[in-house]
Amino acid sequence: MDTYLEKSTFFISHYFSIADIAIWSGLAGTGLRWESMRKSNKYPNLVRWYNSVSAEYSDALKEVTALYVGKKGMGKPMAAKPKEQKSVNGDSSDKAKVGSRSSSEIDLPDAEIGKVRLRFAPEPSGYLHIGHSKAALLNQYFAQRYQGEVILRFDDTNPTKESNEFVENLIKDVETLGIKYQKVTYTSDYFSKLMDMAENLIKERKAYVDDTPREQMQKERMDGIESKCRSNSVEENLKLWKEMIAGSGRGLQCCLRGKLDMQDPNKSLRDPVYYRCNPIPHHRIGSKYKLYPTYDFACPFVDAEEGITHALRSSEYHDRNAQYYRIQEDMGMQKVHIYEFSRLNMVYTLLSKRKLLWFVQNGKVDGWDDPRFPTVQGIVRRGLKIEALIQFILEQGASKNLNLMEWDKLWTINKKIIDPVCPRHTAVIDKRRLLLTLSNGPDEPFVRIIPRHKKYDGAGEKATTYARRIWIDYADAECISVDEEVTLMDWGNAIVKEIIKDQDGNITQLVGVLHLEGSVKTTKLKLTWLAETSELINLSLMEFDYLITKKKLEEGEDFLDVLNPCTKKETAAVGDSNMRNLKQGEILQLERKGYFRCDVPFYRPSKPVVLIAIPDGRQQSVLK
């Protein structure tokens, strides 16, 4: 169990389940024997899990303990609740309920064990973002639940927007999410069959070629007016279809439309476009084709052709479900069940790939993996563990209710995962940092080896230097009074005897004495500090804010009107020498400053280590 929990938060899947309750109860029921094992440091991952579960699901576990375990398991487990793991909103009972709720409450219609085949079909026109992640993870969840399979299909029908870069990064992102897909396919694999199907529909009078200008066509669809081309003969349609295939001047004026129902109240059924000409080369197959199918035409065909049993789609497509079924019916293909789920919307967040592309193209961000972006690569770079994202999404389930989610909830889950295991380090803000001289401090600096995390041996050890002169933050110095006793973290108490200021009243240095016999419980200030030594390394602490200043954009509102003018803040600092060993992607806590992810590790003294601040679930204030 200890080995398994090294990389997992829970025993089954990514949320609290009956398995966790059973194992927790078994351990709690052994009483003092388990207490002894907990203190031995022999099973650090199991102890971390036990403490975390005890803290977050205490009400549910107390009930189980009272009913089934007996009194000997009641005593000490709850005392292990770490302060850092208190619920941000103070209501742990609600969190327990949420944690035990999952997608399993909802069934796929007509699903049979072993016969379910699903597909995740992103368009390769951007990187995977948190909204896509919900679709990908729900597909995987239902595939596992019904012992079925997931196909990763690229809906590559628009060469104007798509590229191999996006394909490669989407595959990378899907694998980052842990999606186990059976194979990778492309809608472009079926272009030849799609063209054959389109030609058959023309011959069956179920489709026609239309040369109506686009704006006029849109107005006619809205008003329910039939196109003048709707009554063209099959021969005329086939002639124009060949012009489209050739990409001729005449063909470029045309599109292929389905002949459905121009009077239907559902406007998606009013003769939708099936094919459009586009002379731009395709990123995968070059200039072989001059025309491409629309998503509305290609999706129902390829779903049926690949034997998909259930197509998961977000509820924003609800009005087009009737169109999907009608097109499959006209094609004479097997019906695929559509299952809807609510689109994941996040506060202060744009998920439109067109809008995200604007930020990239206009240099407002550093790329698709910018920590301010809601892409998988962006939020991972900012310090989110994929485990937290999976737990966050599966807790919502496959509900059809529209919801606007807070980032705080996601970052709170993330904190509960990283806090029990991430190592602790020390940094002092470079600007106006001050020396505190300890008159009875050590004559020569000395080094002690101490744990990088006091409650998790797996974090390893670090070397801490102790010296007569130490650096502290200016902000801390401003809070100290003469003769005040303070605690120097990982050392002991000291009494500040003298605060020296310049003519403008700015503090320039402090003088004090060590008072190691003093009690840390009696001091108000607990100070982080660093010994004055040439071994300190330069740090660049990066904080990020939302890209827009409004929680939710209203219909028709321009995102350019609510751009956040200040989304990045860089603070210079110095850190303990152990941080020269940090690896890119490693997560740590700077004592009293928060959680960070190493974005650029140590290369040389002149180049700072770049650390990106990780939100901890408390509402982030807008950067000034």
Secondary structure, DSSP 8 states (H G I E B T S, - for coil): -TTGGGS-SSSSTTS--HHHHHHHHHHHTTTHHHHHHHHTTS-HHHHHHHHHHHHHTHHHHHHHIIIII-GGGSSSGGGG--GGGS-TTS-HHHHHHHHT--GGGS--TT--TT--EEEE---SSS--BHHHHHHHHHHHHHHHHTT-EEEEEE----TTT--HHHHHHHHHHHHHTT---SEEEEGGGGHHHHHHHHHHHHHTTSEEEE---HHHHHHHHHHT---GGGG--HHHHHHHHHHHHHT-TTGGG-EEEE---TT-SSGGGS--EEEEE--S-BTTTBTS-SEEE-HHHHHHHHHHHTT-SEEEEEGGGGGGHHHHHHHHHHHT----EEEEE--EEETT----HHHHHHHHHTTSSSSTT-TTS-BHHHHHHTT--HHHHHHHHHHHTT--S-EEE-HHHHHHHHHHHHTTTS-EE-EEESTT-EEEEETTS-SS-EEEEEESSTT-GGG-EEEEEE-SEEEE-HHHHTT--TT-EEEETTTEEEEEEEEEE-TTS-EEEEEEEE-TTS-GGG-S-EE--EES-TT-EEEEEEEE--SBSSSS--TT--GGGGB-S--EEEEEEEE-GGGGG--TT-EEEETTTEEEEEEE----TTS-EEEEEE--SS------
